[in-house]
């Protein structure tokens, strides 16, 4: 696959891609992630599809402007990226925030998206289809509490990349999910500081702006404008949550064509590295069903 930084207006987007086939699959990573999360998935597609996997603005090796972290801003970056590659139609595989951005793109440019896989965008943060519902005053109070928590987050610093990788490995190994794909993902999650230490590529200011704008999203407004088929992929925890299942079915009712598939024991966002064989198979089956 080719790898390069592509300038889209004032923002440089780092992307890996291969354009060997007529049909295109676009892979969109989760918040705080990078395109390397797809290492176990992309090889399943390259024999039959062209593949594009970007780092969003503020993520991975892409530029990190001072603002512009609403999902609509990042979806517009992806629209410009597809224009750059002269892509007039694509299938989207979106994980968490990547599903939200894919949904935004499908709603604003329905002619461009042939199918959408949403491993995310299953519920809102607040309101009728949110994890927290209440009066306007209660919601604002909850936002204040959560904003204070965001402000307390400290930029972590690591002596070496290996120290960071080992810390993440210690978290995941007890759950039996550590593998080469997690190693590659975490290896690409850091940038070097001026004093030759390492910190996250996903800066606190980027994370804070994205999350605070996420709180006001109403995904039902996006789903109403989507025309393509959607596959929902809830995680095990999401599938067991009554509120989330209710909102998922409410969103699905706004669509002409959809499917819901539950991969047992799947972990939100991490499923693509945790179980790339089964997750990739589910994505491939759905995309093939809606290919030209």
N, C-alpha and C positions, 0 to 999 in steps of 0.2 A: 504493500500500500504506500501511496505517496503521503508525505507529511509536510505541511508548510503553514506559514502565517499569512493570512489573506486580509488585506486592509479593506474594510467596509465602511466608507465614510471616515469617521475619526477613530474607529475602533478596529483593532487587529484581532482576528479570530484564528486561533490555532485549530487545525483540522487534519484528520487523516481520511483518506478517501481512495477509492478505486472506481473508475467509470468505464468498466469493461462491458457492461450490459445495458440494455435499454431501460429496464425497470430499476428504480432506485429505492433503497431502504435507508432511512435517516435514523440514526441512533442518538438519543438525547439523554444525557446523564442526570443524576440526581443532584440536589443542592449540596455544595461542599465537595462534590466529586470531580472526576475528570474522565476524559474519553477512554482511558485505559481500563475502566470497569467492564468494557465490552470485549476484552481479549478472548474470553471463552465463547463468545456468542458470534462475533463477526465471521470467523472461519466457516461457520455453518451456512453462510449466505453468499460468500464470494464466488462460488461456482455458478450461481444462477442470477445474482443481482449485483448491480453497482451499489456501493456502500459509501455513506458519508457520516463521519462521526466527529463533531466539533466539541471543543471546550467552550462553554458559554462565556460571555464577558464576565470578568471577575473570578473566573475559575481556571484551573489548570495553567496552561502556558499562554492563554489569551490575555489581552489587555485588561486593565482594571481601572476604568474611568471613575471619576468621583461620584457619578450618579448614573441612573438608568437601569435599575434592577427590578422594575416591575416586570411581570412575566410578558406583558405586551411589548416592552422594550426589547427583551431578549428574543421574543418570537420574531420581531422585525429584523433583528440581526440575522436570524436563520432564513427569513424570506430573502434578504439581500444575498446571503450565501448561496441559496438555490438559484437565484438569478445569475450570480457570478458563474455558476457551473452550467447555466442554460438548462436547468431542470424544470420541466413544466408539470410534473406529477411525481409523487413519491408516497411510499408507505412510511409510517413513523412508528418507532418503538420508543416509548418514553417511560423513564423511571422517575417516580416522585415528582420533583420540580420539572423534570424533562417531560413528564406526561402533561403537566400544567401548561408548559410552553408549547408542546405539540397541540394541545387543545386550543390554545389561543390562536395558533397558526391556522388550524382547521376551521375555526370560527370566522376569522378575518379573511381567509383565502380558501374557501371551500373547494374551488376548482383545482387547487394544488395538491390536496391530500386525498389519496385513494383509499387508505385505511389507516386506522390509528389504534395503537395498543397502549392502553392507560394502566400502567402499574403505579397509579397515583391519581390525583384529582378526583378522588372518590367521595370527598366530603369537604365542607367549608370549616373554617376555624370557629366562626361565630354564627348565630342565627338559627333559623328553622332547620337547616341541614348541616349544622355545625356541631362540634364537640361541646361547645359551651353556648347555651341559650339563656336568655333572661331579658330584663328590661334594658332600655338604651343606657341607663345609668349603670346597671350592673355590668354590662359589656364594657363600657368605658373604664370602669374601675378595674376590671380584669386586664384590660390592655395596659393600664398603668403599672400593674404588678408585673406583667410580663416584660414591659419595656425596661423596668428597673433591673430585672434579671438579665436582660440582654446587655445592659450597660456594665454589669459586673463581670462579664466574661473577659478573661485575660488572654492575650495572644501567647500561646504556648511556644516555648523555645526548647530545642533539642540540641544536644552536643553533636550528634551524628544522625544520619538517616537510619542507621541500623538500630539506634536506641529507640527511635519512634516506631519502627516496624516491629521490634520485639515487644513494645508496650501494647500495640494493637493485637499482636499475636496472642499475648497472654489473655486478652479480653475474649478472643474468639475461640481459642482452642478448647476451653471447657465445654463449649457448645458443639464441638465436633465439626466446625465448619471452616477451619483454616485450610487453605490450599494455595497453589501457585498464583491463582488469579487475584486473591486478596493481596498477596505479596507484591505483585506488579502494580496493583492499584495504589496501595499505600506508598510504594516507592516513588510514585509520581505525584504525591499529594503535598510535597514540601518544596519550598524555595530557600535558597541560601541567603543569609543576612550579611550585612557589611562586615560583621566580625566573624564570619565564616561558620556561624551556627546555622540552624535550620528552623523555619517556622512554616505554618500552613500557607498554601497559596490562596486559600479562601480567607480573606481578611475580615476582621470583625465588622468594619464599616459596610462591607458588601453584604455580609450575612444579615446585619441589622436592618438595612434598607429593604432587602428582599422580604424578610419575615414581616416587618411592619406593614408593607404593602400587601403581602399575602393575607393578612388578617381581614382585609376589607373585600377580598374576592368572593364573588357569588358564582360558583361554577355553573349553576343552572342557566345563567345568562349566556354563557358560552355554548353549552350543549344545545340550546335552542337554535343556534345558527350553524350547527355541524350537519353536513350532508353525507359524510362517509360512514361506513360501518366501523364500529368500535368493539374491541375486545378489552374487557375489564379484567385485571389480574390482581385481585385483593390478596394480601398476605394472610398468613394463618391468624395473626392477631386481629387484623381488620375484619376477617371473615367471622370471627367469633364475637365481634362487637355489634350489638343490636343497633346502636345509633348509626354506625357506619354502613351496615347493611341496608338500613332504611334509606339513607341518603343516596347510596349507590343505586338502589332500585328506582328512586325518584328521578335521578339523573337519567338513568337508562330509559325511563318511560318517555323522555323527550326525544328519543332517537327513533329513526325508522328501522335501523338494523343494528343489533348488538349481540354480543355473547359475553357470558361471565364464566371464567375458569378459575378454579381455586387449586393452586399447587400446594399440596399438603406440606406442612412444616416450613413453608416459605417465610423468609424474613423480609420485611418491607425494604425496598431499594437494594438490599444485599443479595436477593434471590438470583440475580444474573451472574454473580460470582459464586454464590453458595451452591447452586444447582444449574450450571449453564446448559447441561444436556437437556433437562426437562423444560426449562424456561425457553431455551432456544427452539425446541421442538414445538412448543405451544405457539410461539410467535410465527415460526415458519408455516405451520399448518394454517393459521388464520390469514397470513399474507398470501399464500398460494391460492386460497379460496377466493381472494379478491384481486388477484392479478389479472392482467389483460389476457 
